Amino acid sequence: MDKNFHLEVLTPHRKFYEGDVEEIIVTITTGQIGILKGHIPMTAAVGTGTLQIKKDGQWREAFISGGFMEVKRDSVTILSSAVEWPEEIDIARAQAAKERAEEKLRQKRSKQEHLLAEAALKRALMRLNIASKYQNM
């Protein structure tokens, strides 16, 4: 019995991934969720974290941030604002974003600006974390 299902991951700038996979684990706003073929249909808001893809018995991990996921019994579609493989992450840019966000958090700003800075810091830290696992930093 075929245990694969179709995965399509799209961003505003490109088709990040399309193909058959065995399993995915994705960060949603309430934590992480694993999806196998035959999963109950659902939609979920994607959070900032990781997208792990299992194909041919091998796992591959990527950074993901924001969007929506639609799960059907034999396919998953993810629309995300940003998805990057570890080798695509610009470490210097992520470090600069981290420093900018930390500076904004030190400043006394509005609640809205504070929340935006926290989100930017979370994205930068997640990028750096994923890149550090796979790139020589």
N, C-alpha and C positions, 0 to 999 in steps of 0.2 A: 504494500500500500504506500502510495506517494505521500510523504509528510510535508512536502514543500507547499508554499503559498507565494503569491506574487506580492512584491513590495515595490512601491514607487515613492520616492522622497523628492519633493520639489521645493525650490526656494524661488524668490522673485528673480534671481539671476541665472539659474541653471537647473537642470535635472541632475540632482546629486546622485541618485541611485535608482536603478530599475532592474529587477531580476527576481528570480525565484530564490527563496531562502527557507531555512528550516525553522528559524526562531528569531525573534527580536526581543530586546529589552529596551524600553524607552522611558525617559524621565517625563512624567506628566506633572501637573501642578500639585497633585496630592502624593507624589512619591514616584516609584518606578513600577512598571507593569510589564510582564512577559506575555508575549503573544505566540501561539502555535496555530497551525492550520486547524480550522474548525472552531476557533474562538467565537464566543457569542458576539454578534454584531453590536457595535458601540461607537460612540465618538468621545473624544477626550481632548482637553486643552494640553498642549505640550509645554513643558516648563524648560528651565535652563539646566542642562546636565549632559547626559550621555545618551547616545543611540548605539546599542550593541547589536550587531548583525551576525547570525550564525549561518554560514553557507558551507556545504561540503565538510561539515564537522569542525570547521575553523571559525573562531570568533574574530570580529573586527570591530573596533570602537571608534566613534566619532563624537565631536562636540555638537550639541544641538541647543537651539535657543528659540523658544516661542513658537506658536502656531497651533495647528489642529491635526488630529489624527482620526481617520475613519477606518474602522475595522469591519470587514465582512468575513464570512466563513472561509473564503479562499483568497482574500487579498487585503492588503493594508495600504492606504494612501496617507502620506504625511505631508502637510503643507507647513513649511517652517520659514521663519525670517532668516535663519542662519544655520547651516550645517557644514562642518569642515572635518576632513580627515586630519589626524595628528600632524602629518607632514605638510599640510596646507596652512597650519597655524603660524602666523607671523609672531614670533615670540617677542621681538622688540616692540611691536605695536600693542600686543596684549599687556606687556609690562608698563608701557606708557599709559594705557587705558586704566590700568590698576592704580597707578600713581595719581592720575587726574581724579579718579573716583574717590580715592582716600583723601585727597585735598578738599574736594567738595564736601565730604562728610565732616571734615574738621571745621568747616565754615558754618556759621549759624545762618541757615537758609530756611526757606519755607518747607513745610511737611512734604509737599509734592516734589520739590527739588531733592530733598533728602531721600525719598523713596526711589527716585530715578538714579541717584548716585549709588544707592545700595544695589539696585539691579545691575548697574554697569560694573560695579565691583564684583558681583557674583559671576557675571559673564567672563570678566577678565581672569578671575581666579580659576574658573573651570577650564578655560582655554589653556592657561599655564599648567594646570594639573595634568590635563590630557597630553599636552605637548611634552611635558617632562617625562612621561612614561615611555615615549616612543622616539624622542629626539634627544640628541646630545646637547644638554643645556650647560 
